[in-house]
């Protein structure tokens, strides 16, 4: 699914939270803001380009600056998917 990343600090760790992109057709690769599927008012600022990210994040290599990653559960719900097994 096309996604954008949010970086959050949890204690001394950096976590990447993937959000389903809303209106991906509006992205030109140089965006300052990406709307996200889980909110009609919020988005990700200075996001970097959209990426095709699988639901199973075990297939996505972590960036050197991140210690963990997960999907936004609300974005998965909008997509009709869950990471629960």
Protein Blocks (a to p, Z undefined) as FASTA:
>chain_A
ZZddddddehjaccddddddehkllpgoiacbdcdfkbckbccehkbpaddddfblmlpc
cdfkbcbdcddfklmmmnopafbZZ
